[in-house]
């Protein structure tokens, strides 16, 4: 087993442990997608990765709790949204237009 395989296995096991402890039993964590999101977010700021992944999780939880989406769908939607914002960094993006066309 290579170091990256060891790390991947550790992340999968850690994710399972966390989801079980937090009783999020219907969540399969795509560790590679989350790591990629965190890495891409660092182009905004060195600390943007953890913030982005936290907010994705929170947004997915909100969508799930409101009954709008299933867990996996909510996570995927939130991840896609953040990917779309990363290129603009802190400037531009849909939030710069206010609430127009956001259904808020």
N, C-alpha and C positions, 0 to 999 in steps of 0.2 A: 504494500500500500504506500502511495506517495504522500508527501506532506499535504498536498492539496486535497487528496482523498480523505486523509485523516481529519483535516479541517472541515471538509464538507460533511463527513459523518458526524463530527462533533456538533456542527450547526443543526443538522437534522435532529439529533438526539436532544439538543438544548431546546429547539423549537417545540418538539413533542412534550418535553418536560414542562415548558412554560404554558403551552395550551392546555395541558391536563391540569396544572396547578390553578390556572385561571378559569378553568371549566369552559373553554372554548373548543369543545370536542368536535365540532363540525368544520374546523379550519385545517386545511392542508397548506402549510407554509411553503411557498416557492422561494427558497432561500436565495437562489441565483437572481431572481427578479428583484428581490429586495436589496441585495448587495449591489446590483447594477444601478438601481435607482439612487441608492446612497452615493455611489461613486459619481454618477452623472451630476447629482445635486451639488457636489463639491466644487463644480465650476462656478457656482454662485458665491460660495464662501466655504472655507475649510470645515466649518461646523454645520453647513446646510444639510449634509447627509443624514445625520441622526434626527434633525428637526423634521426633514421631509418624510422620513419613514414613520416617525411618531404621528405626524399629521395624517398620513395615509391611513394608518391603523385607526386613528380616532374617527376620521371621516367614514371609513368602512363600518366601524362599529355603530356610528350614528345611523347610517343607511340601513343597517341590519336591524337595529332596535326599532326603527320606525316602521319596519315591515316593507320598506321599499324594495329591498334586494336580498338575495341569498348572500351568504358570507363571501364565497369565492368571487361572485360577480361584483360585489361591492369593493373588494380589494382590487380586482383588475381594473375597474372603472377609476378608482382613485389613483392607482399607479399610472394609468394612461394620462390622466389629467396633469399629474406632476411632470411626466415626461414632456408634455406639451409646453409647460411653463419654463422648464430649465433653460432652453435656448435664449429666452428673453431675460433671464436673471431677475434682477429686481426692477427692471424697467419694462414697460409695455405689457403685453399679454391681455387676456380678457378682463382682468380686474382693473386695468387702467381705463376702461370704458364705463365704469360704474356698474350699476345693476341691470343695465339694458340687456335684454335677451337672456337673462340668467334664471328666470322663473322664481326669483326671490321676492 
